[in-house]
Amino acid sequence: MKDDCIFCKIATGKIPSATVYEDSHFRVILDINPATKGHCLIIPKEHFDNIYDLDGETAGKLFSLATCIARAMRDALGCDGMNIVQNNGEIAGQTVLHFHLHLIPRYEGDGVQLTWKPNESNEEELEEIRKAIRKEI
């Protein structure tokens, strides 16, 4: 736990939250500034700045929990869909430097926009990128 991290304080219960679920590894809370009704955050109790610091075991547990919470949200809220969002770095929209996963229920006409304008690429460029990434795996 980092003493100056607000999400560490929320995850460990030092700051109150509207907790939907909690176990020894995670706390799931309702976002206080939701994109839509029922917007939840899954916050690991252990501090990780971002996805680059997250270990595989924690990631596996987190995404297993995300599927469970998403199903519960669908059934309880009657949402029409779900966005799962995770931002890393300021340029990507990360505002709290503690890894967290957004579960955003979607409703017809909710006005939330999580889209981008598709770029074009060619086979040569795709192959070059594929090789570069694969080399680092």
Backbone hydrogen bonds, N-H to C=O, Kabsch-Sander energy under -0.5 kcal/mol:
donor,donor_aa,acceptor,acceptor_aa,energy
3,D,1,M,-0.5
5,C,2,K,-1.6
6,I,4,D,-0.6
9,K,5,C,-1.8
10,I,6,I,-2.1
11,A,7,F,-3.0
12,T,8,C,-1.8
13,G,10,I,-1.3
14,K,9,K,-1.9
15,I,9,K,-1.6
19,T,17,S,-1.6
20,V,28,V,-3.3
21,Y,28,V,-1.4
23,D,26,F,-2.4
27,R,43,I,-2.2
28,V,21,Y,-3.2
29,I,27,R,-0.5
29,I,41,L,-2.3
30,L,18,A,-2.1
31,D,39,H,-2.9
39,H,36,T,-1.8
40,C,103,L,-2.5
41,L,29,I,-2.7
42,I,101,L,-2.5
43,I,27,R,-2.8
43,I,41,L,-0.6
45,K,25,H,-3.3
46,E,25,H,-0.5
53,D,50,N,-1.3
54,L,50,N,-0.7
59,A,55,D,-2.4
60,G,56,G,-2.5
61,K,57,E,-2.1
62,L,58,T,-2.7
63,F,59,A,-2.5
64,S,60,G,-1.8
65,L,61,K,-2.3
66,A,62,L,-2.5
67,T,63,F,-1.6
68,C,64,S,-1.4
69,I,65,L,-2.8
70,A,66,A,-2.7
71,R,67,T,-2.0
72,A,68,C,-2.0
73,M,69,I,-2.7
74,R,70,A,-2.5
75,D,71,R,-2.5
76,A,72,A,-2.6
77,L,73,M,-3.0
78,G,74,R,-1.8
80,D,106,R,-2.5
81,G,106,R,-1.3
83,N,104,I,-2.6
85,V,83,N,-0.6
85,V,102,H,-1.9
92,A,89,G,-1.0
93,G,90,E,-1.7
94,Q,89,G,-2.3
98,H,96,V,-2.2
99,F,48,F,-4.0
101,L,42,I,-1.9
102,H,85,V,-3.2
103,L,40,C,-2.7
104,I,83,N,-3.1
104,I,102,H,-0.6
106,R,81,G,-2.5
110,D,107,Y,-2.1
114,L,112,V,-0.5
126,L,122,N,-2.5
127,E,123,E,-2.5
128,E,124,E,-2.2
129,I,125,E,-2.4
130,R,126,L,-2.8
131,K,127,E,-2.4
132,A,128,E,-2.0
133,I,129,I,-2.4
134,R,130,R,-2.7
135,K,131,K,-2.1
136,E,132,A,-0.8
136,E,133,I,-1.0
137,I,133,I,-0.7
137,I,134,R,-1.0
